């Protein structure tokens, strides 16, 4: 599976779980540790966990990719590292604070879903 297909699978899984403000960024040539970021917002700690776990379950079932969410929903930021794609699930306050879209603005925004 190519990394862009994987990123779109992650975006679809987030949409199905009602994640908000989804952004897909192409970071190829900008960073060496991944190709894409998927960034989204959840409305509660429970939602952050549901989004991260939902993506992990989807990748395991569809592609036998084993991932494990890292971070604490209570802290407002959970990461799912899928190698060529990294998912960042934020609470609104932490997303605004860390502002990854601005930090990595050299990357190309491929998709924005409200």
Chimera marker file (.cmm) of the C-alpha trace (Angstrom):
<marker_set name="trace">
<marker id="1" x="0.000" y="0.000" z="0.000" r="1" g="1" b="0" radius="0.5"/>
<marker id="2" x="1.358" y="3.388" z="-0.859" r="1" g="1" b="0" radius="0.5"/>
<marker id="3" x="1.505" y="6.067" z="1.844" r="1" g="1" b="0" radius="0.5"/>
<marker id="4" x="-1.078" y="8.352" z="0.215" r="1" g="1" b="0" radius="0.5"/>
<marker id="5" x="-3.631" y="5.514" z="0.071" r="1" g="1" b="0" radius="0.5"/>
<marker id="6" x="-2.910" y="4.811" z="3.726" r="1" g="1" b="0" radius="0.5"/>
<marker id="7" x="-3.435" y="8.491" z="4.562" r="1" g="1" b="0" radius="0.5"/>
<marker id="8" x="-6.804" y="8.503" z="2.781" r="1" g="1" b="0" radius="0.5"/>
<marker id="9" x="-7.834" y="5.323" z="4.618" r="1" g="1" b="0" radius="0.5"/>
<marker id="10" x="-7.042" y="7.101" z="7.890" r="1" g="1" b="0" radius="0.5"/>
<marker id="11" x="-9.021" y="10.185" z="6.825" r="1" g="1" b="0" radius="0.5"/>
<marker id="12" x="-12.026" y="7.992" z="5.952" r="1" g="1" b="0" radius="0.5"/>
<marker id="13" x="-11.832" y="6.189" z="9.303" r="1" g="1" b="0" radius="0.5"/>
<marker id="14" x="-11.770" y="9.541" z="11.118" r="1" g="1" b="0" radius="0.5"/>
<marker id="15" x="-14.763" y="10.786" z="9.128" r="1" g="1" b="0" radius="0.5"/>
<marker id="16" x="-16.680" y="7.616" z="10.006" r="1" g="1" b="0" radius="0.5"/>
<marker id="17" x="-15.949" y="8.199" z="13.702" r="1" g="1" b="0" radius="0.5"/>
<marker id="18" x="-17.085" y="11.842" z="13.456" r="1" g="1" b="0" radius="0.5"/>
<marker id="19" x="-13.675" y="13.470" z="13.841" r="1" g="1" b="0" radius="0.5"/>
<marker id="20" x="-13.620" y="17.201" z="13.149" r="1" g="1" b="0" radius="0.5"/>
<marker id="21" x="-11.430" y="19.633" z="11.201" r="1" g="1" b="0" radius="0.5"/>
<marker id="22" x="-9.480" y="16.945" z="9.364" r="1" g="1" b="0" radius="0.5"/>
<marker id="23" x="-6.327" y="18.048" z="7.550" r="1" g="1" b="0" radius="0.5"/>
<marker id="24" x="-4.068" y="15.904" z="5.363" r="1" g="1" b="0" radius="0.5"/>
<marker id="25" x="-0.588" y="17.350" z="4.846" r="1" g="1" b="0" radius="0.5"/>
<marker id="26" x="2.094" y="16.162" z="2.425" r="1" g="1" b="0" radius="0.5"/>
<marker id="27" x="5.467" y="16.519" z="4.150" r="1" g="1" b="0" radius="0.5"/>
<marker id="28" x="7.598" y="14.668" z="1.605" r="1" g="1" b="0" radius="0.5"/>
<marker id="29" x="10.874" y="16.520" z="1.196" r="1" g="1" b="0" radius="0.5"/>
<marker id="30" x="10.142" y="18.636" z="4.276" r="1" g="1" b="0" radius="0.5"/>
<marker id="31" x="10.808" y="16.087" z="7.029" r="1" g="1" b="0" radius="0.5"/>
<marker id="32" x="12.662" y="12.783" z="7.022" r="1" g="1" b="0" radius="0.5"/>
<marker id="33" x="10.553" y="10.893" z="9.568" r="1" g="1" b="0" radius="0.5"/>
<marker id="34" x="7.243" y="10.600" z="7.657" r="1" g="1" b="0" radius="0.5"/>
<marker id="35" x="5.521" y="11.440" z="4.377" r="1" g="1" b="0" radius="0.5"/>
<marker id="36" x="2.116" y="12.614" z="5.601" r="1" g="1" b="0" radius="0.5"/>
<marker id="37" x="0.396" y="14.054" z="8.648" r="1" g="1" b="0" radius="0.5"/>
<marker id="38" x="-3.295" y="13.580" z="9.258" r="1" g="1" b="0" radius="0.5"/>
<marker id="39" x="-4.488" y="16.038" z="11.898" r="1" g="1" b="0" radius="0.5"/>
<marker id="40" x="-7.946" y="16.088" z="13.440" r="1" g="1" b="0" radius="0.5"/>
<marker id="41" x="-9.873" y="17.316" z="16.459" r="1" g="1" b="0" radius="0.5"/>
<marker id="42" x="-12.055" y="15.417" z="18.892" r="1" g="1" b="0" radius="0.5"/>
<marker id="43" x="-14.632" y="17.021" z="21.159" r="1" g="1" b="0" radius="0.5"/>
<marker id="44" x="-13.780" y="15.105" z="24.363" r="1" g="1" b="0" radius="0.5"/>
<marker id="45" x="-11.193" y="12.779" z="25.902" r="1" g="1" b="0" radius="0.5"/>
<marker id="46" x="-13.444" y="9.870" z="25.080" r="1" g="1" b="0" radius="0.5"/>
<marker id="47" x="-13.660" y="11.026" z="21.449" r="1" g="1" b="0" radius="0.5"/>
<marker id="48" x="-9.875" y="11.350" z="21.151" r="1" g="1" b="0" radius="0.5"/>
<marker id="49" x="-9.474" y="7.752" z="22.289" r="1" g="1" b="0" radius="0.5"/>
<marker id="50" x="-12.289" y="6.565" z="20.002" r="1" g="1" b="0" radius="0.5"/>
<marker id="51" x="-10.695" y="8.232" z="16.978" r="1" g="1" b="0" radius="0.5"/>
<marker id="52" x="-7.204" y="6.858" z="17.660" r="1" g="1" b="0" radius="0.5"/>
<marker id="53" x="-8.486" y="3.375" z="18.506" r="1" g="1" b="0" radius="0.5"/>
<marker id="54" x="-10.835" y="3.394" z="15.512" r="1" g="1" b="0" radius="0.5"/>
<marker id="55" x="-7.994" y="4.141" z="13.112" r="1" g="1" b="0" radius="0.5"/>
<marker id="56" x="-5.795" y="1.473" z="14.722" r="1" g="1" b="0" radius="0.5"/>
<marker id="57" x="-8.600" y="-1.094" z="14.428" r="1" g="1" b="0" radius="0.5"/>
<marker id="58" x="-9.294" y="-0.169" z="10.798" r="1" g="1" b="0" radius="0.5"/>
<marker id="59" x="-5.632" y="-0.517" z="9.801" r="1" g="1" b="0" radius="0.5"/>
<marker id="60" x="-5.314" y="-3.833" z="11.610" r="1" g="1" b="0" radius="0.5"/>
<marker id="61" x="-8.457" y="-5.265" z="9.979" r="1" g="1" b="0" radius="0.5"/>
<marker id="62" x="-7.862" y="-3.962" z="6.439" r="1" g="1" b="0" radius="0.5"/>
<marker id="63" x="-4.089" y="-4.126" z="6.086" r="1" g="1" b="0" radius="0.5"/>
<marker id="64" x="-2.763" y="-6.098" z="9.063" r="1" g="1" b="0" radius="0.5"/>
<marker id="65" x="-0.888" y="-2.967" z="10.144" r="1" g="1" b="0" radius="0.5"/>
<marker id="66" x="-0.373" y="-2.989" z="13.894" r="1" g="1" b="0" radius="0.5"/>
<marker id="67" x="-0.302" y="0.425" z="15.497" r="1" g="1" b="0" radius="0.5"/>
<marker id="68" x="-0.709" y="1.598" z="19.026" r="1" g="1" b="0" radius="0.5"/>
<marker id="69" x="-1.992" y="5.019" z="20.023" r="1" g="1" b="0" radius="0.5"/>
<marker id="70" x="0.522" y="6.994" z="22.072" r="1" g="1" b="0" radius="0.5"/>
<marker id="71" x="-0.137" y="9.868" z="24.414" r="1" g="1" b="0" radius="0.5"/>
<marker id="72" x="-3.005" y="10.566" z="26.763" r="1" g="1" b="0" radius="0.5"/>
<marker id="73" x="-6.393" y="11.859" z="25.744" r="1" g="1" b="0" radius="0.5"/>
<marker id="74" x="-6.500" y="13.659" z="29.100" r="1" g="1" b="0" radius="0.5"/>
<marker id="75" x="-3.486" y="15.684" z="27.921" r="1" g="1" b="0" radius="0.5"/>
<marker id="76" x="-5.317" y="16.579" z="24.711" r="1" g="1" b="0" radius="0.5"/>
<marker id="77" x="-3.054" y="14.893" z="22.156" r="1" g="1" b="0" radius="0.5"/>
<marker id="78" x="-2.923" y="11.293" z="20.948" r="1" g="1" b="0" radius="0.5"/>
<marker id="79" x="-0.618" y="10.104" z="18.151" r="1" g="1" b="0" radius="0.5"/>
<marker id="80" x="-0.901" y="7.028" z="15.962" r="1" g="1" b="0" radius="0.5"/>
<marker id="81" x="2.414" y="6.432" z="14.165" r="1" g="1" b="0" radius="0.5"/>
<marker id="82" x="1.803" y="4.429" z="10.999" r="1" g="1" b="0" radius="0.5"/>
<marker id="83" x="5.316" y="4.933" z="9.641" r="1" g="1" b="0" radius="0.5"/>
<marker id="84" x="4.817" y="6.928" z="6.443" r="1" g="1" b="0" radius="0.5"/>
<marker id="85" x="1.702" y="8.541" z="7.917" r="1" g="1" b="0" radius="0.5"/>
<marker id="86" x="1.360" y="9.994" z="11.404" r="1" g="1" b="0" radius="0.5"/>
<marker id="87" x="-2.084" y="10.729" z="12.823" r="1" g="1" b="0" radius="0.5"/>
<marker id="88" x="-2.402" y="13.532" z="15.367" r="1" g="1" b="0" radius="0.5"/>
<marker id="89" x="-5.682" y="13.566" z="17.301" r="1" g="1" b="0" radius="0.5"/>
<marker id="90" x="-6.086" y="16.764" z="19.305" r="1" g="1" b="0" radius="0.5"/>
<marker id="91" x="-8.457" y="18.436" z="21.696" r="1" g="1" b="0" radius="0.5"/>
<marker id="92" x="-9.272" y="21.901" z="20.288" r="1" g="1" b="0" radius="0.5"/>
<marker id="93" x="-7.190" y="23.791" z="22.872" r="1" g="1" b="0" radius="0.5"/>
<marker id="94" x="-4.044" y="21.714" z="22.309" r="1" g="1" b="0" radius="0.5"/>
<marker id="95" x="-4.457" y="21.823" z="18.545" r="1" g="1" b="0" radius="0.5"/>
<marker id="96" x="-4.523" y="25.619" z="18.643" r="1" g="1" b="0" radius="0.5"/>
<marker id="97" x="-1.545" y="25.695" z="21.028" r="1" g="1" b="0" radius="0.5"/>
<marker id="98" x="0.737" y="23.359" z="19.038" r="1" g="1" b="0" radius="0.5"/>
<marker id="99" x="-0.562" y="24.559" z="15.644" r="1" g="1" b="0" radius="0.5"/>
<marker id="100" x="1.152" y="21.847" z="13.598" r="1" g="1" b="0" radius="0.5"/>
<marker id="101" x="-0.278" y="23.198" z="10.353" r="1" g="1" b="0" radius="0.5"/>
<marker id="102" x="1.646" y="26.427" z="10.889" r="1" g="1" b="0" radius="0.5"/>
<marker id="103" x="4.745" y="24.717" z="12.285" r="1" g="1" b="0" radius="0.5"/>
<marker id="104" x="5.016" y="22.526" z="9.172" r="1" g="1" b="0" radius="0.5"/>
<marker id="105" x="3.662" y="25.126" z="6.730" r="1" g="1" b="0" radius="0.5"/>
<marker id="106" x="6.386" y="24.193" z="4.228" r="1" g="1" b="0" radius="0.5"/>
<marker id="107" x="4.343" y="21.056" z="3.632" r="1" g="1" b="0" radius="0.5"/>
<marker id="108" x="1.446" y="20.982" z="1.209" r="1" g="1" b="0" radius="0.5"/>
<marker id="109" x="-2.133" y="20.787" z="2.484" r="1" g="1" b="0" radius="0.5"/>
<marker id="110" x="-3.868" y="18.159" z="0.349" r="1" g="1" b="0" radius="0.5"/>
<marker id="111" x="-7.223" y="18.050" z="2.106" r="1" g="1" b="0" radius="0.5"/>
<marker id="112" x="-9.239" y="20.066" z="4.629" r="1" g="1" b="0" radius="0.5"/>
<marker id="113" x="-12.570" y="18.793" z="5.929" r="1" g="1" b="0" radius="0.5"/>
<marker id="114" x="-14.630" y="20.644" z="8.507" r="1" g="1" b="0" radius="0.5"/>
<link id1="1" id2="2" r="1" g="1" b="0" radius="0.2"/>
<link id1="2" id2="3" r="1" g="1" b="0" radius="0.2"/>
<link id1="3" id2="4" r="1" g="1" b="0" radius="0.2"/>
<link id1="4" id2="5" r="1" g="1" b="0" radius="0.2"/>
<link id1="5" id2="6" r="1" g="1" b="0" radius="0.2"/>
<link id1="6" id2="7" r="1" g="1" b="0" radius="0.2"/>
<link id1="7" id2="8" r="1" g="1" b="0" radius="0.2"/>
<link id1="8" id2="9" r="1" g="1" b="0" radius="0.2"/>
<link id1="9" id2="10" r="1" g="1" b="0" radius="0.2"/>
<link id1="10" id2="11" r="1" g="1" b="0" radius="0.2"/>
<link id1="11" id2="12" r="1" g="1" b="0" radius="0.2"/>
<link id1="12" id2="13" r="1" g="1" b="0" radius="0.2"/>
<link id1="13" id2="14" r="1" g="1" b="0" radius="0.2"/>
<link id1="14" id2="15" r="1" g="1" b="0" radius="0.2"/>
<link id1="15" id2="16" r="1" g="1" b="0" radius="0.2"/>
<link id1="16" id2="17" r="1" g="1" b="0" radius="0.2"/>
<link id1="17" id2="18" r="1" g="1" b="0" radius="0.2"/>
<link id1="18" id2="19" r="1" g="1" b="0" radius="0.2"/>
<link id1="19" id2="20" r="1" g="1" b="0" radius="0.2"/>
<link id1="20" id2="21" r="1" g="1" b="0" radius="0.2"/>
<link id1="21" id2="22" r="1" g="1" b="0" radius="0.2"/>
<link id1="22" id2="23" r="1" g="1" b="0" radius="0.2"/>
<link id1="23" id2="24" r="1" g="1" b="0" radius="0.2"/>
<link id1="24" id2="25" r="1" g="1" b="0" radius="0.2"/>
<link id1="25" id2="26" r="1" g="1" b="0" radius="0.2"/>
<link id1="26" id2="27" r="1" g="1" b="0" radius="0.2"/>
<link id1="27" id2="28" r="1" g="1" b="0" radius="0.2"/>
<link id1="28" id2="29" r="1" g="1" b="0" radius="0.2"/>
<link id1="29" id2="30" r="1" g="1" b="0" radius="0.2"/>
<link id1="30" id2="31" r="1" g="1" b="0" radius="0.2"/>
<link id1="31" id2="32" r="1" g="1" b="0" radius="0.2"/>
<link id1="32" id2="33" r="1" g="1" b="0" radius="0.2"/>
<link id1="33" id2="34" r="1" g="1" b="0" radius="0.2"/>
<link id1="34" id2="35" r="1" g="1" b="0" radius="0.2"/>
<link id1="35" id2="36" r="1" g="1" b="0" radius="0.2"/>
<link id1="36" id2="37" r="1" g="1" b="0" radius="0.2"/>
<link id1="37" id2="38" r="1" g="1" b="0" radius="0.2"/>
<link id1="38" id2="39" r="1" g="1" b="0" radius="0.2"/>
<link id1="39" id2="40" r="1" g="1" b="0" radius="0.2"/>
<link id1="40" id2="41" r="1" g="1" b="0" radius="0.2"/>
<link id1="41" id2="42" r="1" g="1" b="0" radius="0.2"/>
<link id1="42" id2="43" r="1" g="1" b="0" radius="0.2"/>
<link id1="43" id2="44" r="1" g="1" b="0" radius="0.2"/>
<link id1="44" id2="45" r="1" g="1" b="0" radius="0.2"/>
<link id1="45" id2="46" r="1" g="1" b="0" radius="0.2"/>
<link id1="46" id2="47" r="1" g="1" b="0" radius="0.2"/>
<link id1="47" id2="48" r="1" g="1" b="0" radius="0.2"/>
<link id1="48" id2="49" r="1" g="1" b="0" radius="0.2"/>
<link id1="49" id2="50" r="1" g="1" b="0" radius="0.2"/>
<link id1="50" id2="51" r="1" g="1" b="0" radius="0.2"/>
<link id1="51" id2="52" r="1" g="1" b="0" radius="0.2"/>
<link id1="52" id2="53" r="1" g="1" b="0" radius="0.2"/>
<link id1="53" id2="54" r="1" g="1" b="0" radius="0.2"/>
<link id1="54" id2="55" r="1" g="1" b="0" radius="0.2"/>
<link id1="55" id2="56" r="1" g="1" b="0" radius="0.2"/>
<link id1="56" id2="57" r="1" g="1" b="0" radius="0.2"/>
<link id1="57" id2="58" r="1" g="1" b="0" radius="0.2"/>
<link id1="58" id2="59" r="1" g="1" b="0" radius="0.2"/>
<link id1="59" id2="60" r="1" g="1" b="0" radius="0.2"/>
<link id1="60" id2="61" r="1" g="1" b="0" radius="0.2"/>
<link id1="61" id2="62" r="1" g="1" b="0" radius="0.2"/>
<link id1="62" id2="63" r="1" g="1" b="0" radius="0.2"/>
<link id1="63" id2="64" r="1" g="1" b="0" radius="0.2"/>
<link id1="64" id2="65" r="1" g="1" b="0" radius="0.2"/>
<link id1="65" id2="66" r="1" g="1" b="0" radius="0.2"/>
<link id1="66" id2="67" r="1" g="1" b="0" radius="0.2"/>
<link id1="67" id2="68" r="1" g="1" b="0" radius="0.2"/>
<link id1="68" id2="69" r="1" g="1" b="0" radius="0.2"/>
<link id1="69" id2="70" r="1" g="1" b="0" radius="0.2"/>
<link id1="70" id2="71" r="1" g="1" b="0" radius="0.2"/>
<link id1="71" id2="72" r="1" g="1" b="0" radius="0.2"/>
<link id1="72" id2="73" r="1" g="1" b="0" radius="0.2"/>
<link id1="73" id2="74" r="1" g="1" b="0" radius="0.2"/>
<link id1="74" id2="75" r="1" g="1" b="0" radius="0.2"/>
<link id1="75" id2="76" r="1" g="1" b="0" radius="0.2"/>
<link id1="76" id2="77" r="1" g="1" b="0" radius="0.2"/>
<link id1="77" id2="78" r="1" g="1" b="0" radius="0.2"/>
<link id1="78" id2="79" r="1" g="1" b="0" radius="0.2"/>
<link id1="79" id2="80" r="1" g="1" b="0" radius="0.2"/>
<link id1="80" id2="81" r="1" g="1" b="0" radius="0.2"/>
<link id1="81" id2="82" r="1" g="1" b="0" radius="0.2"/>
<link id1="82" id2="83" r="1" g="1" b="0" radius="0.2"/>
<link id1="83" id2="84" r="1" g="1" b="0" radius="0.2"/>
<link id1="84" id2="85" r="1" g="1" b="0" radius="0.2"/>
<link id1="85" id2="86" r="1" g="1" b="0" radius="0.2"/>
<link id1="86" id2="87" r="1" g="1" b="0" radius="0.2"/>
<link id1="87" id2="88" r="1" g="1" b="0" radius="0.2"/>
<link id1="88" id2="89" r="1" g="1" b="0" radius="0.2"/>
<link id1="89" id2="90" r="1" g="1" b="0" radius="0.2"/>
<link id1="90" id2="91" r="1" g="1" b="0" radius="0.2"/>
<link id1="91" id2="92" r="1" g="1" b="0" radius="0.2"/>
<link id1="92" id2="93" r="1" g="1" b="0" radius="0.2"/>
<link id1="93" id2="94" r="1" g="1" b="0" radius="0.2"/>
<link id1="94" id2="95" r="1" g="1" b="0" radius="0.2"/>
<link id1="95" id2="96" r="1" g="1" b="0" radius="0.2"/>
<link id1="96" id2="97" r="1" g="1" b="0" radius="0.2"/>
<link id1="97" id2="98" r="1" g="1" b="0" radius="0.2"/>
<link id1="98" id2="99" r="1" g="1" b="0" radius="0.2"/>
<link id1="99" id2="100" r="1" g="1" b="0" radius="0.2"/>
<link id1="100" id2="101" r="1" g="1" b="0" radius="0.2"/>
<link id1="101" id2="102" r="1" g="1" b="0" radius="0.2"/>
<link id1="102" id2="103" r="1" g="1" b="0" radius="0.2"/>
<link id1="103" id2="104" r="1" g="1" b="0" radius="0.2"/>
<link id1="104" id2="105" r="1" g="1" b="0" radius="0.2"/>
<link id1="105" id2="106" r="1" g="1" b="0" radius="0.2"/>
<link id1="106" id2="107" r="1" g="1" b="0" radius="0.2"/>
<link id1="107" id2="108" r="1" g="1" b="0" radius="0.2"/>
<link id1="108" id2="109" r="1" g="1" b="0" radius="0.2"/>
<link id1="109" id2="110" r="1" g="1" b="0" radius="0.2"/>
<link id1="110" id2="111" r="1" g="1" b="0" radius="0.2"/>
<link id1="111" id2="112" r="1" g="1" b="0" radius="0.2"/>
<link id1="112" id2="113" r="1" g="1" b="0" radius="0.2"/>
<link id1="113" id2="114" r="1" g="1" b="0" radius="0.2"/>
</marker_set>
